[in-house]
Amino acid sequence: MSDAPAPGCGDRASGNGFVSKVVDDMHTGAQYHEFMLTSPRDRAVRARFQKMALDLLPAGADVLDFGAGTGIDAKTYAANGHLTF
């Protein structure tokens, strides 16, 4: 078994583009939030997901929003009468 990285999985110092691309494509939470709010496609997908979740929740049910986002969904659940953690 080799200790060499898998093809395409080198490090930034070696000049391999994979890690460099991942690091360069990282964004802040604010950038993610802005993208999610301005992308028509992502807004549509999020709206469908939130509607599905709200339709499945009993009135006044508590919600554990365990995503790693910025709270976009949690805000919607809270605005619809759900105590959201």
C-alpha positions as CSV (number, residue, x, y, z in Angstrom):
1,M,0.0,0.0,0.0
2,S,1.4,3.4,-1.0
3,D,1.5,6.5,1.2
4,A,1.1,8.6,-1.9
5,P,-2.2,10.6,-2.2
6,A,-4.8,9.3,-4.5
7,P,-4.8,10.8,-8.0
8,G,-6.1,14.3,-7.8
9,C,-5.7,14.5,-4.1
10,G,-2.3,16.2,-3.6
11,D,-1.6,19.1,-1.4
12,R,-1.4,22.8,-2.2
13,A,2.4,22.9,-1.9
14,S,2.8,20.2,-4.4
15,G,1.0,22.2,-7.1
16,N,-1.8,19.6,-7.4
17,G,-4.9,21.5,-8.3
18,F,-7.5,19.5,-6.2
19,V,-6.8,20.9,-2.7
20,S,-6.0,24.3,-4.2
21,K,-9.4,24.4,-5.9
22,V,-11.2,23.3,-2.7
23,V,-9.5,26.0,-0.7
24,D,-10.0,28.7,-3.4
25,D,-13.8,27.8,-3.6
26,M,-14.4,28.1,0.2
27,H,-16.7,30.8,1.1
28,T,-18.0,32.6,4.3
29,G,-21.3,32.0,5.9
30,A,-22.4,35.4,4.7
31,Q,-21.5,34.6,1.1
32,Y,-23.4,31.3,1.3
33,H,-26.5,33.0,2.8
34,E,-26.4,35.7,0.1
35,F,-26.2,33.0,-2.6
36,M,-29.0,31.0,-1.2
37,L,-31.3,34.1,-1.1
38,T,-30.4,35.3,-4.6
39,S,-30.4,32.0,-6.5
40,P,-33.8,31.4,-8.0
41,R,-33.2,27.7,-8.2
42,D,-32.0,27.4,-4.6
43,R,-34.9,29.6,-3.3
44,A,-37.3,27.3,-5.1
45,V,-35.8,24.1,-3.7
46,R,-35.6,25.6,-0.2
47,A,-39.3,26.8,-0.4
48,R,-40.4,23.3,-1.4
49,F,-38.4,21.7,1.4
50,Q,-39.7,24.2,4.0
51,K,-43.3,23.7,2.8
52,M,-42.9,19.9,3.1
53,A,-41.5,20.2,6.6
54,L,-44.2,22.5,7.7
55,D,-46.9,20.3,6.2
56,L,-45.5,17.3,8.2
57,L,-45.1,19.1,11.5
58,P,-48.0,19.1,13.9
59,A,-49.2,22.6,14.9
60,G,-46.9,24.1,17.5
61,A,-44.4,21.2,17.4
62,D,-40.8,21.9,18.5
63,V,-38.2,21.7,15.7
64,L,-34.5,20.8,15.9
65,D,-32.8,22.4,12.9
66,F,-29.6,20.4,12.8
67,G,-28.3,21.7,9.5
68,A,-25.0,23.5,9.2
69,G,-26.4,26.6,7.5
70,T,-27.1,30.1,8.6
71,G,-30.6,29.6,10.1
72,I,-32.7,30.3,7.0
73,D,-34.9,27.3,7.6
74,A,-35.0,27.8,11.4
75,K,-36.3,31.4,10.9
76,T,-39.1,30.0,8.7
77,Y,-40.1,27.4,11.2
78,A,-40.1,29.9,14.1
79,A,-42.2,32.4,12.0
80,N,-44.7,29.6,11.6
81,G,-45.2,29.0,15.3
82,H,-42.6,26.3,15.9
83,L,-40.1,26.7,18.8
84,T,-36.9,26.0,16.9
85,F,-33.6,24.9,18.4
